[in-house]
Amino acid sequence: MIDKKKAKQDPKKQWTKFIIVLVLYLLFLYWVGSWWGLLVVPFIFDVYITKKIKWQWWKEEEGPVKWVMSWVDALVFALVAVYFINLFFFQNYVIPSSSLEKSLLTGDYLFVSKVSYGPRIPQTPLTMPLTQHTLPVFECKSYIEWPQWKYRRVKGFGNVKLNDIVVFNYPAGDTICSNLQYQTEYYRLVYDNGEGLYGSSVGVPDFDSLNSTQVYDLFKDVYAMGSQFVRNNRGQFGEVSTRPTDRRENYVKRCVGLPGQTLQIKNRIVYLDGKPNKEPDNVQYTYKVKLRQSIPDAIMKDLGISMEDLTSLNQYGFMPLTKRAVAALSARKDLVERIEINTDSPVGEVYPRNAWTGWTRDNYGPVWIPKKGESIKLTMDNIAIYERPIKVYEGNDLQVTNGQIYINGKLADSYTFKMDYYWMMGDNRHNSADSRYWGFVPEDHVVGKPIFIWWSSDPDRSGLGGVRWSRLFTLVDNIK
């Protein structure tokens, strides 16, 4: 008996479909640079030509089996499609904090392009689509750590450029504490607690009397004390665990320093190779403000002052403002009694935490940003800056003994970097956890480039009144 379905099929159409799909698939394999995918070609051939395998056998069933399997089929197809689209082409990202305000706002939803800088081949390929590292409800890992593939990036449309806004995996998010709201605070906790323990047991050191080797050894003890304290207090901090590079939290900042450049911050201004870099139009700093009366809601909305900003003012006496907001409020003598920039800038809170540099968030560096293929002379004066890239990001065994540096068991006085690195900062300069606090962003952490804002909702306002209609479909490149 002739199968009516097969009889209806036009061989020419089937071969045409097969050839189109095969060509597109081969182009994809060429793009990603992996020919293991050729193992799938016989199955594609069967789908369109031979049809030996009953891929949709359930369509011949009756009753609930057909109904259930139709939904399973649709769900699996959707998950697989979303997985590959998010992996190689684009994904959604929502701005969770105010670190980039007023350029990107809390509640902005971004269309992030993976092809702008080239998508990464996944390092942890076995993961649940639409999750970063944790399964909702179950609160467990959404990925399987095996297999772990080496970093490789497919060719994209270009490279990270100066002043690009970039989405990347949080570099210091390799180690986390499970009980904390911000799980990525492990290293800050270690150093903060370690410094307190060291001070109470040994005393507050006089760094001016110590040489660089003594300072390095001191902070090695500080780190050991802090790490032991955090791990011994699991009830407070939770279990300490690690995350692969592509499963770490996604951050979004502006790239203010490129590989090979020397960056320095002087009185809040970023200098590159001795020349001041253009500040973003909406850059913010915190100002000490004394109000005569409450700021009207209309003025707050016009100047982009949020409830979070007012909370900061009420609690600490300062809040972040743009130049435009400062000028507008300074002119309103009926509202503002006094306004001045906040120059408070504690020493000892910035990267690297295992050195005494005297640097602050407003006066930092100079520091050379590592570039692939270029070398730097290593000394006890700069090893703290480059230890993490060499040891953690590039996987070398680095030890310092009696003031001498050993890499992979060999005495070293220089190192040639294997990756490019970037310096990322938020536009909300006094309210941004960025490279000033955790250092360089390696190229293997770069996720993609935000293209446009597809939705924006003000967390301080509800309903349609909270929709920022003017921001919808705004190109991120137009936000300078």
C-alpha positions as CSV (number, residue, x, y, z in Angstrom):
1,M,0.0,0.0,0.0
2,I,1.4,3.4,-1.0
3,D,2.0,5.9,1.9
4,K,-0.2,8.9,0.9
5,K,2.0,11.3,2.9
6,K,5.1,10.1,1.0
7,A,3.3,10.2,-2.3
8,K,2.3,13.8,-1.7
9,Q,5.9,14.9,-1.1
10,D,7.7,16.5,-4.0
11,P,11.3,15.1,-4.2
12,K,12.6,18.3,-5.9
13,K,11.3,20.4,-3.0
14,Q,12.7,18.0,-0.4
15,W,16.1,18.1,-2.0
16,T,16.0,21.9,-2.3
17,K,15.1,22.2,1.4
18,F,17.9,19.8,2.3
19,I,20.5,21.6,0.2
20,I,19.5,25.0,1.7
21,V,19.6,23.7,5.3
22,L,22.9,21.9,4.7
23,V,24.6,25.0,3.2
24,L,23.4,27.1,6.1
25,Y,24.5,24.5,8.6
26,L,28.0,24.1,7.0
27,L,28.4,27.9,7.0
28,F,27.6,27.9,10.7
29,L,30.2,25.2,11.3
30,Y,32.7,27.1,9.4
31,W,31.9,30.3,11.4
32,V,32.3,28.5,14.8
33,G,35.4,26.6,13.6
34,S,34.2,23.2,14.6
35,W,33.7,20.3,12.2
36,W,32.4,17.9,14.9
37,G,29.0,19.0,13.8
38,L,29.4,17.0,10.5
39,L,28.3,14.0,12.6
40,V,24.8,15.6,12.4
41,V,24.7,15.7,8.6
42,P,23.4,12.1,8.1
43,F,20.4,12.9,10.4
44,I,19.6,16.1,8.5
45,F,19.7,14.0,5.3
46,D,17.3,11.5,6.9
47,V,14.9,14.3,8.0
48,Y,14.5,15.6,4.4
49,I,15.3,12.6,2.1
50,T,15.4,9.1,3.4
51,K,13.0,9.5,6.4
52,K,14.1,6.2,7.9
53,I,13.8,7.5,11.5
54,K,10.3,8.4,12.7
55,W,11.1,11.7,14.3
56,Q,7.5,12.5,15.0
57,W,6.2,9.0,15.7
58,W,3.7,10.4,18.2
59,K,1.6,12.0,15.4
60,E,0.3,8.6,14.5
61,E,-0.8,7.9,18.1
62,E,-4.3,8.6,19.5
63,G,-5.6,10.2,22.7
64,P,-3.5,11.8,25.4
65,V,-0.1,10.5,24.1
66,K,-0.4,12.6,20.9
67,W,-1.5,15.7,22.9
68,V,1.3,15.4,25.5
69,M,4.0,14.7,23.0
70,S,3.0,17.6,20.8
71,W,3.6,19.9,23.8
72,V,6.8,18.2,24.7
73,D,8.0,18.5,21.0
74,A,7.1,22.2,21.0
75,L,8.8,22.9,24.4
76,V,12.0,21.0,23.4
77,F,12.2,22.9,20.1
78,A,11.7,26.2,21.9
79,L,14.4,25.5,24.5
80,V,16.9,24.3,21.9
81,A,16.2,27.4,19.7
82,V,16.5,29.8,22.7
83,Y,19.7,28.1,23.8
84,F,21.5,28.6,20.5
85,I,20.1,32.1,19.9
86,N,21.2,33.2,23.4
87,L,24.6,31.4,22.9
88,F,25.6,32.7,19.5
89,F,23.5,35.7,18.6
90,F,21.8,37.8,21.3
91,Q,20.3,37.8,24.8
92,N,18.2,40.0,27.1
93,Y,19.8,41.8,30.0
94,V,18.1,44.0,32.6
95,I,20.0,46.8,34.4
96,P,19.7,45.8,38.1
97,S,21.6,48.7,39.8
98,S,22.4,52.4,39.4
99,S,26.1,52.0,38.6
100,L,25.6,53.3,35.0
101,E,23.1,56.0,35.7
102,K,22.2,58.3,34.2
103,S,23.3,56.7,31.0
104,L,21.6,53.4,31.5
105,L,18.9,53.4,34.2
106,T,17.7,50.8,36.7
107,G,14.9,49.0,35.0
108,D,16.2,49.3,31.4
109,Y,16.0,46.1,29.4
110,L,18.8,45.7,26.9
111,F,19.1,43.8,23.6
112,V,22.6,42.5,23.9
113,S,24.4,41.4,20.7
114,K,26.8,38.5,21.0
115,V,28.0,38.9,17.4
116,S,29.4,42.4,17.9
117,Y,32.5,41.1,19.6
118,G,32.0,37.5,18.6
119,P,30.2,34.9,20.7
120,R,32.2,32.6,22.9
121,I,32.1,28.8,22.5
122,P,30.5,27.8,25.8
123,Q,32.9,26.7,28.5
124,T,30.0,24.9,30.4
125,P,27.8,23.8,27.5
126,L,25.4,21.7,29.6
127,T,23.1,24.4,31.0
128,M,19.4,25.2,31.3
129,P,18.4,27.9,28.8
130,L,17.4,31.3,30.1
131,T,19.4,30.8,33.3
132,Q,22.8,32.2,34.3
133,H,23.8,29.9,37.1
134,T,20.8,29.1,39.4
135,L,17.5,27.3,38.7
136,P,14.5,29.4,39.9
137,V,12.4,27.8,42.7
138,F,14.8,24.9,43.2
139,E,17.7,27.3,44.0
140,C,20.3,24.9,42.7
141,K,22.9,25.0,39.9
142,S,21.4,25.4,36.5
143,Y,24.5,23.9,34.8
144,I,26.6,20.8,34.9
145,E,30.3,21.6,35.4
146,W,31.5,18.8,33.1
147,P,32.6,19.1,30.4
148,Q,34.7,22.2,30.8
149,W,35.9,23.6,27.4
150,K,38.8,26.0,26.9
151,Y,38.1,29.6,26.0
152,R,37.6,30.3,22.3
153,R,35.7,33.1,20.7
154,V,34.1,33.1,17.2
155,K,34.9,36.0,14.9
156,G,32.5,38.9,15.3
157,F,31.9,42.2,13.7
158,G,34.6,44.0,15.7
159,N,36.4,44.4,19.0
160,V,35.7,46.3,22.2
161,K,36.3,50.0,21.6
162,L,37.0,52.8,24.0
163,N,33.9,54.1,25.8
164,D,31.8,51.1,24.6
165,I,29.2,49.9,27.1
166,V,29.9,46.2,27.6
167,V,28.2,43.3,29.2
168,F,30.7,40.9,30.8
169,N,31.0,38.2,33.5
170,Y,32.0,39.6,36.8
171,P,35.7,38.6,37.2
172,A,35.7,38.4,41.0
173,G,32.6,36.2,40.9
174,D,34.7,33.1,40.6
175,T,34.2,32.5,44.4
176,I,30.9,33.0,46.1
177,C,29.3,32.7,49.6
178,S,25.9,31.1,49.2
179,N,24.0,32.7,52.1
180,L,24.6,36.3,51.1
181,Q,22.2,38.5,49.0
182,Y,25.2,39.5,47.0
183,Q,27.0,36.2,46.7
184,T,29.9,37.7,44.9
185,E,31.3,39.6,47.9
186,Y,33.7,36.8,49.0
187,Y,37.0,38.7,48.4
188,R,35.8,41.9,50.0
189,L,34.7,39.9,53.1
190,V,38.0,38.1,53.2
191,Y,40.1,41.2,53.2
192,D,37.7,43.3,55.4
193,N,37.6,40.6,58.1
194,G,41.3,39.6,57.6
195,E,42.4,43.2,58.2
196,G,40.3,43.4,61.4
197,L,41.7,40.1,62.7
198,Y,45.3,41.0,61.8
199,G,44.9,44.4,63.5
200,S,43.5,42.9,66.7
201,S,46.1,40.2,66.9
202,V,49.3,41.8,65.6
203,G,48.4,45.5,65.6
204,V,47.9,48.1,62.9
205,P,50.9,48.1,60.7
206,D,53.0,51.2,59.8
207,F,53.2,50.7,56.1
208,D,55.6,53.5,55.6
209,S,58.2,51.5,57.5
210,L,57.8,48.3,55.4
211,N,59.3,47.5,52.1
212,S,57.2,45.9,49.3
213,T,58.2,42.3,50.1
214,Q,57.1,42.8,53.8
215,V,53.8,44.4,52.7
216,Y,53.1,41.5,50.3
217,D,53.8,38.9,53.0
218,L,51.7,40.9,55.5
219,F,48.7,40.8,53.2
220,K,49.2,37.1,52.5
221,D,48.6,36.6,56.3
222,V,45.6,39.0,56.1
223,Y,44.1,36.9,53.3
224,A,44.7,33.6,55.1
225,M,43.1,35.0,58.3
226,G,40.1,36.4,56.4
227,S,39.6,33.3,54.3
228,Q,39.7,31.0,57.4
229,F,37.2,33.3,59.2
230,V,34.7,33.3,56.3
231,R,34.9,29.5,55.8
232,N,34.6,28.9,59.6
233,N,31.4,31.0,59.7
234,R,29.2,29.0,57.2
235,G,26.1,29.8,59.3
236,Q,26.5,33.5,58.5
237,F,28.1,33.5,55.1
238,G,27.1,30.1,53.7
239,E,29.1,27.6,51.8
240,V,32.1,28.9,49.8
241,S,32.0,27.6,46.2
242,T,33.3,28.5,42.8
243,R,31.7,29.3,39.4
244,P,33.1,28.8,35.8
245,T,33.8,31.9,33.8
246,D,30.6,31.9,31.7
247,R,28.4,31.1,34.7
248,R,29.5,34.2,36.7
249,E,27.1,37.1,37.2
250,N,26.6,39.4,34.2
251,Y,27.8,43.0,34.8
252,V,27.5,46.0,32.5
253,K,29.9,48.9,32.6
254,R,31.7,51.3,30.2
255,C,35.1,50.4,28.9
256,V,37.4,53.3,29.8
257,G,40.7,51.6,29.2
258,L,41.9,49.3,26.4
259,P,44.7,46.7,26.3
260,G,48.1,48.3,26.3
261,Q,47.0,51.6,27.6
262,T,48.2,53.2,30.9
263,L,45.3,54.4,33.0
264,Q,45.4,56.9,35.8
265,I,42.6,58.7,37.7
266,K,43.5,62.2,38.9
267,N,40.8,64.1,40.8
268,R,38.1,61.9,39.4
269,I,39.2,62.3,35.7
270,V,40.4,59.2,33.8
271,Y,43.7,59.7,32.0
272,L,44.9,57.3,29.3
273,D,48.6,57.5,28.4
274,G,48.7,60.9,30.0
275,K,45.7,62.4,28.2
276,P,42.2,62.9,29.8
277,N,39.5,60.6,28.4
278,K,36.2,62.2,27.6
279,E,33.7,61.8,30.4
280,P,30.2,60.5,29.6
281,D,27.6,63.2,29.2
282,N,25.6,61.9,32.1
283,V,28.5,61.1,34.4
284,Q,27.5,61.3,38.1
285,Y,29.4,62.0,41.3
286,T,28.1,62.3,44.8
287,Y,27.4,65.7,46.3
288,K,26.8,66.8,49.8
289,V,23.5,68.5,49.7
290,K,21.6,70.4,52.4
291,L,17.9,71.0,51.5
292,R,15.7,73.8,52.7
293,Q,12.6,71.8,51.6
294,S,11.8,68.6,49.8
295,I,12.5,68.4,46.1
296,P,9.2,68.4,44.1
297,D,8.4,65.2,42.2
298,A,8.3,67.0,38.8
299,I,11.9,68.3,39.4
300,M,13.1,64.9,40.5
301,K,11.6,63.3,37.4
302,D,13.2,66.0,35.1
303,L,16.6,65.7,36.7
304,G,16.5,61.9,37.0
305,I,16.7,61.9,40.8
306,S,15.5,58.6,42.1
307,M,14.1,57.4,45.5
308,E,17.4,55.5,45.9
309,D,19.2,58.9,45.5
310,L,17.0,60.5,48.2
311,T,17.6,57.6,50.5
312,S,21.3,58.1,50.2
313,L,20.9,61.8,51.0
314,N,18.8,61.0,54.1
315,Q,21.2,58.3,55.4
316,Y,24.6,59.7,54.5
317,G,24.1,63.3,53.6
318,F,25.1,63.0,49.9
319,M,23.6,61.8,46.7
320,P,24.7,61.2,43.1
321,L,24.0,64.1,40.6
322,T,24.9,64.9,37.0
323,K,26.4,68.2,36.1
324,R,23.0,69.3,34.8
325,A,21.3,68.4,38.0
326,V,24.0,70.2,40.1
327,A,23.5,73.4,38.0
328,A,19.7,73.2,38.2
329,L,19.6,72.6,42.0
330,S,22.3,75.3,42.7
331,A,20.0,77.8,41.0
332,R,17.1,76.9,43.3
333,K,18.0,78.7,46.4
334,D,14.5,78.1,47.7
335,L,15.1,74.4,47.7
336,V,18.8,74.0,48.3
337,E,20.9,75.7,51.1
338,R,24.2,74.1,50.2
339,I,25.7,71.8,47.6
340,E,29.3,70.6,47.2
341,I,31.1,67.7,45.7
342,N,31.8,64.8,48.0
343,T,35.6,64.5,48.3
344,D,35.6,61.7,50.9
345,S,37.7,58.9,49.4
346,P,39.0,56.2,51.8
347,V,42.4,54.6,51.2
348,G,42.7,50.8,51.2
349,E,39.4,49.8,49.6
350,V,40.5,49.6,46.0
351,Y,42.3,47.0,43.8
352,P,44.7,45.4,44.6
353,R,43.6,44.7,48.2
354,N,46.9,42.9,48.9
355,A,49.0,46.0,48.5
356,W,49.3,49.4,50.1
357,T,49.2,51.8,47.2
358,G,47.6,54.9,48.8
359,W,45.2,54.9,45.8
360,T,41.5,55.8,46.1
361,R,38.5,55.8,43.8
362,D,39.2,59.4,42.8
363,N,43.0,59.2,42.6
364,Y,44.2,55.9,41.2
365,G,47.2,54.5,39.4
366,P,49.0,54.7,37.1
367,V,48.4,51.1,36.0
368,W,49.3,49.4,32.7
369,I,46.4,47.4,31.2
370,P,47.7,44.0,30.0
371,K,47.7,43.3,26.3
372,K,47.9,39.9,24.5
373,G,51.5,39.1,23.4
374,E,53.0,42.0,25.4
375,S,55.3,41.6,28.4
376,I,55.7,43.4,31.6
377,K,58.7,43.4,34.0
378,L,57.6,41.9,37.3
379,T,58.8,43.4,40.6
380,M,57.6,43.2,44.2
381,D,56.2,46.7,43.6
382,N,53.7,45.6,41.0
383,I,53.2,41.9,41.5
384,A,50.0,42.5,43.5
385,I,48.5,44.2,40.5
386,Y,49.2,41.5,38.0
387,E,49.1,38.4,40.3
388,R,45.4,37.7,39.7
389,P,45.6,37.9,35.8
390,I,48.7,35.7,35.8
391,K,47.5,33.2,38.4
392,V,43.7,33.1,38.2
393,Y,42.7,34.2,34.7
394,E,45.6,32.6,32.8
395,G,46.0,29.6,35.0
396,N,49.7,29.8,36.1
397,D,51.1,28.6,39.4
398,L,52.5,31.9,40.8
399,Q,54.4,31.9,44.1
400,V,56.4,34.6,45.9
401,T,59.2,33.4,48.2
402,N,61.6,35.7,50.0
403,G,60.9,38.5,47.6
404,Q,61.4,36.4,44.5
405,I,58.6,35.6,42.0
406,Y,58.2,32.1,40.6
407,I,55.9,31.2,37.8
408,N,55.2,27.5,37.2
409,G,58.2,26.7,39.3
410,K,60.7,28.9,37.5
411,L,62.2,32.2,38.7
412,A,60.5,35.0,36.7
413,D,61.3,38.7,36.3
414,S,58.7,39.2,33.4
415,Y,55.5,37.8,32.0
416,T,53.9,37.8,28.6
417,F,50.2,37.9,28.7
418,K,48.0,35.4,26.8
419,M,44.8,37.6,26.7
420,D,43.7,41.1,26.3
421,Y,42.3,42.9,29.3
422,Y,40.0,45.9,29.8
423,W,39.2,48.5,32.4
424,M,35.5,48.9,33.1
425,M,33.9,51.7,35.1
426,G,30.3,52.8,35.8
427,D,29.1,56.3,34.9
428,N,27.8,56.7,38.4
429,R,31.4,57.1,39.5
430,H,30.9,57.3,43.3
431,N,28.4,54.4,43.3
432,S,29.9,51.8,41.1
433,A,31.6,48.5,42.0
434,D,34.0,48.4,39.0
435,S,37.6,47.8,38.0
436,R,38.8,50.2,40.6
437,Y,37.7,47.6,43.2
438,W,38.3,44.3,41.5
439,G,40.7,45.0,38.7
440,F,41.0,44.0,35.0
441,V,38.3,42.3,32.9
442,P,39.9,39.5,30.8
443,E,38.7,39.1,27.2
444,D,37.3,35.6,28.0
445,H,34.8,37.4,30.3
446,V,33.3,39.7,27.6
447,V,29.7,38.6,26.8
448,G,28.5,41.2,24.3
449,K,27.5,44.7,23.4
450,P,24.1,46.3,24.3
451,I,22.5,47.5,21.1
452,F,19.2,49.1,22.2
453,I,16.8,49.5,25.1
454,W,13.7,47.4,24.2
455,W,11.8,48.2,27.5
456,S,12.3,50.6,30.4
457,S,10.3,50.7,33.6
458,D,10.9,53.1,36.5
459,P,11.1,51.1,39.8
460,D,9.9,54.2,41.7
461,R,6.6,54.4,39.7
462,S,3.9,51.8,39.0
463,G,1.7,51.1,36.1
464,L,1.9,52.9,32.8
465,G,3.2,56.0,34.6
466,G,6.4,54.0,35.3
467,V,7.1,53.2,31.7
468,R,9.8,55.4,30.3
469,W,8.3,55.7,26.8
470,S,11.0,58.0,25.5
471,R,13.7,55.4,26.2
472,L,12.1,52.6,24.2
473,F,14.3,51.4,21.3
474,T,16.9,54.0,22.1
475,L,20.3,52.9,20.6
476,V,22.9,52.4,23.3
477,D,25.6,53.8,21.1
478,N,23.7,57.2,21.1
479,I,24.0,57.3,24.9
480,K,27.4,59.0,25.4
